[in-house]
């Protein structure tokens, strides 16, 4: 079984979120990862300045930052 590296998860997450806003649960489903682990990745990417987030109802939705999209 092939091991997926952290960089591969980061790339997939950034690719997904560069196309549209998504909740933590949506991202987790798309990449096939548990929601709690996905939330940790999203938080780390947010802290690196690669993602923005906002609260919509009870959910947090994420998107790539404008600066990151242009890189």
SULPE-V861105 format. One record per residue. N is the residue number from 1. RES is the residue in one letter. PHI is phi in whole degrees, -180 to 180 (none if undefined). OMEGA is omega in degrees with one decimal (999 if undefined). Layout:
[[N	RES	PHI	OMEGA] [N	RES	PHI	OMEGA]]
//
This chain:
[[1	X	none	-176.7] [2	X	-78	177.8] [3	X	-88	178.9] [4	X	-93	-178.0] [5	X	-80	177.9] [6	X	-60	179.3] [7	X	-62	178.7] [8	X	-66	176.7] [9	X	-64	179.3] [10	X	-59	-179.3] [11	X	-63	178.9] [12	X	-63	179.4] [13	X	-63	-178.9] [14	X	-64	178.2] [15	X	-64	178.7] [16	X	-61	-173.9] [17	X	-79	175.2] [18	X	-78	-177.6] [19	X	-95	-180.0] [20	X	-165	173.6] [21	X	-67	177.7] [22	X	-146	175.0] [23	X	-82	177.7] [24	X	-58	-178.6] [25	X	-63	178.7] [26	X	-63	179.5] [27	X	-62	-179.3] [28	X	-58	179.1] [29	X	-63	-176.5] [30	X	-65	-177.0] [31	X	-98	176.9] [32	X	70	-178.2] [33	X	-127	176.8] [34	X	-61	-176.4] [35	X	-61	-177.6] [36	X	-65	178.1] [37	X	-70	177.2] [38	X	-60	178.9] [39	X	-59	177.5] [40	X	-65	176.5] [41	X	-61	-179.3] [42	X	-63	178.3] [43	X	-63	179.1] [44	X	-63	179.2] [45	X	-66	176.1] [46	X	-65	-179.9] [47	X	-66	176.9] [48	X	-83	179.7] [49	X	83	-178.5] [50	X	-92	-179.0] [51	X	-129	168.6] [52	X	-112	176.0] [53	X	-144	173.4] [54	X	-147	-179.6] [55	X	-99	177.4] [56	X	-123	-173.8] [57	X	64	177.9] [58	X	-97	-176.3] [59	X	-106	170.1] [60	X	-100	175.7] [61	X	-116	-175.3] [62	X	-120	172.1] [63	X	-152	177.5] [64	X	-73	178.2] [65	X	-73	179.0] [66	X	-60	178.6] [67	X	-60	-177.7] [68	X	-69	179.0] [69	X	-62	-175.6] [70	X	-84	-179.1] [71	X	-75	999]]
//
